[in-house]
Amino acid sequence: MNYPIPDNPQEIFAMRQQPVDEELVAVAIAGVIKLVRSQGQSLEELTSQLLAEDTVLDKQQRRWLTQVVAQAWESFA
């Protein structure tokens, strides 16, 4: 891996400066899961946040992302 898993929101936001590739996306997802778990949140809470309306992803993309995050969540269990 070329990127360490981020430990805090600042490190996650700093990743925005990197060119986007599959590895960066995977590391960002891992960082979010790590952060959410450290805050005592559940997968259901994270899923709810991911499914919330936003201007970045459409509904189908948000559903796909929740599935990817759920799979990653389970692999970290």
C-alpha positions as CSV (number, residue, x, y, z in Angstrom):
1,M,0.0,0.0,0.0
2,N,1.3,3.4,-0.9
3,Y,-1.0,5.3,1.6
4,P,-1.3,4.7,5.3
5,I,-4.8,4.4,6.7
6,P,-5.7,7.8,8.1
7,D,-6.3,8.2,11.9
8,N,-8.3,11.4,11.9
9,P,-10.5,13.6,9.8
10,Q,-7.7,15.9,8.9
11,E,-5.7,13.1,7.4
12,I,-8.8,11.9,5.4
13,F,-9.4,15.4,4.1
14,A,-5.7,15.8,3.2
15,M,-6.1,12.8,0.9
16,R,-8.1,15.1,-1.4
17,Q,-4.7,16.4,-2.7
18,Q,-3.8,13.0,-4.0
19,P,-4.7,11.7,-7.5
20,V,-7.7,9.4,-7.2
21,D,-7.2,5.7,-7.8
22,E,-8.7,2.5,-6.4
23,E,-6.1,2.3,-3.7
24,L,-6.8,5.8,-2.4
25,V,-10.5,5.1,-2.4
26,A,-9.9,1.9,-0.4
27,V,-7.7,3.6,2.1
28,A,-10.2,6.5,2.5
29,I,-13.0,4.0,3.2
30,A,-10.8,2.1,5.7
31,G,-10.0,5.5,7.4
32,V,-13.7,6.4,7.6
33,I,-14.5,3.0,9.1
34,K,-11.6,3.3,11.6
35,L,-12.8,6.8,12.6
36,V,-16.4,5.9,12.9
37,R,-15.6,2.9,15.1
38,S,-13.3,4.9,17.3
39,Q,-16.3,7.3,17.9
40,G,-18.5,4.3,18.9
41,Q,-20.8,4.5,15.9
42,S,-22.3,1.5,14.3
43,L,-22.4,0.3,10.7
44,E,-26.1,1.2,10.7
45,E,-25.3,4.8,11.7
46,L,-22.6,5.1,9.0
47,T,-25.0,3.6,6.4
48,S,-27.6,6.2,7.3
49,Q,-25.1,9.0,6.8
50,L,-24.0,7.5,3.5
51,L,-27.6,7.2,2.2
52,A,-28.4,10.9,3.1
53,E,-29.1,13.1,0.1
54,D,-26.1,15.0,-1.1
55,T,-24.9,16.8,-4.3
56,V,-21.9,14.5,-4.9
57,L,-23.5,11.1,-5.5
58,D,-26.8,10.0,-6.9
59,K,-29.1,7.6,-5.1
60,Q,-27.7,4.5,-6.9
61,Q,-24.1,5.5,-6.3
62,R,-24.9,6.0,-2.6
63,R,-26.4,2.5,-2.4
64,W,-23.4,1.0,-4.1
65,L,-21.1,2.8,-1.7
66,T,-23.0,1.5,1.3
67,Q,-22.6,-2.0,0.1
68,V,-18.8,-1.5,-0.4
69,V,-18.5,0.0,3.0
70,A,-20.5,-2.8,4.6
71,Q,-18.2,-5.4,3.1
72,A,-15.1,-3.4,4.3
73,W,-16.7,-3.1,7.7
74,E,-17.1,-6.8,8.0
75,S,-13.5,-7.5,6.8
76,F,-12.2,-5.3,9.7
77,A,-14.3,-7.2,12.3
